[in-house]
Amino acid sequence: MKLLIPMLFLTCLRTFALTSDSVKFSRKNRIAAAHLSIGVVSIAALNTLWYADYPKSSFHLFNDANNWLYMDKVGHAFSAYALSSVANSSWKWAGLSQKHAAYLSAGSAWTYQLAVECMDGFSSEWGFSMADLTANTFGTALFLAQQNIFHEQRFQLKYGYKSSQYAALRPTVLGANFPEKLLKDYNAQSYWLCFSPGSFGHVNFPSWLQLAFGYSIDGRLKGDASSYSIQNTRYYSHPEYAFS
């Protein structure tokens, strides 16, 4: 979920690019400059906010496929999808064709996440995760496939947050304040796959009304442990599914 940081920068810089009349560049140049700024600033921010407290190491792999009951992987897929979607909107505004904008957005989002994964690979706390790379690829592929097939996003990945009781039990892992909890407390997060039957031609179903399948977890205090004890109390984790 550290990839929420570049999404925040992307949204802010895209807004600046869309509204600033003082910049004499073309729209394409303005968006390209904004994206380049995002890459530099967000990598620096990640290095300061996320990696600075952990020692460096030689490049190594790390198998975390089953950690956090897959919530981390779903988060990676969501981040890849969201980065692609926001970038695509900016490139379309800049005048690129639908196909060019889609491929450029998906490719840049995937490449950016690959760079972040390489940073993990040089951190003693984590490592380069093939599971993360797979999730990143799925997120960008979901976006790109729909742009090619439907020319729009009929299946959308969405993120939800509801504060949990568990961060207070392990604040160093799950977050000591709201921004940290937003990124680290997987018990508080939920992810949704949303779609509207109306977008597939069902005239009796309004296109603005969506059905959603959700996934979340509860009681997970350690990434690779299904249960965890604190002060003589044992907490057991489990996945949760929802339909709305």
C-alpha positions, 0 to 999 in steps of 0.5 A, a space after each residue: 500500500 505504499 503505492 498510495 503515495 505516488 497516486 496522491 502525487 499523481 492526482 495533485 500534479 495532474 490537477 495542476 497540469 489541467 488548471 495552470 494557464 501560466 505554463 507555456 508547454 503543450 498539454 502533452 509536455 505538461 502531462 509528461 513533466 507532471 509524470 516525471 515530477 511524480 516519479 522523482 518526488 514520490 521515489 524520494 518520498 518513499 525512500 524517506 517515509 518508508 525505507 529510511 528506517 531499515 538497513 540496505 542489503 544486497 539484492 535478494 528475493 522474498 517470498 511473501 505470497 501468503 502474507 496478510 491473507 493476500 490483502 497485500 497482493 490485492 492492494 498491489 493489483 488495486 494500486 496498479 489499476 488505479 495508477 493506470 486509470 488516473 494516468 490514462 485520464 491525463 494522457 487522454 486530456 493531453 490529446 493522445 489517442 485512446 490506444 496510445 494513452 492506454 498502453 502508455 499509462 499501463 506501461 508507465 504504471 507497471 514500470 514504476 511499480 517495478 522500480 519500487 519493487 527493486 527498492 524492496 529488493 535492496 532492503 533488508 526488511 523485505 526483498 523483491 517479491 515475484 508475487 507482488 510483480 504478478 499482482 502488479 501485472 494483473 492490475 495493469 492488465 485488467 485496465 489495459 484489457 478493458 480499454 482494448 475490448 470495451 474502450 472503458 472500465 466496466 469492471 472497476 477496482 475500488 478501495 475502502 477503509 474503516 478503522 479497526 481495533 488492531 492498530 492500537 495493539 501493534 502500532 509499529 506494524 499496523 500504524 500509529 496515526 491515521 496516515 500510517 493506518 491508511 497504508 499499513 492496517 490491512 484489517 481496516 482495508 477492503 477491496 471491491 470489484 465493481 460493475 454495472 449490468 447496465 453497462 452490458 446492455 441490460 436496459 432495466 438496470 441503470 448504468 450508474 448502479 453497480 454490483 460489488 464483490 468485496 474482500 477484507 480480513 480481520 484479526 491479522 496482527 502479523 503478516 505470516 501468522 494466522 494467530 498472534 498473542 498479546 497480553 495473554 489474548 490470542 487473536 485469530 485472523 480470517 478472510 471476509 467476503 461481501 456482496 453489495 
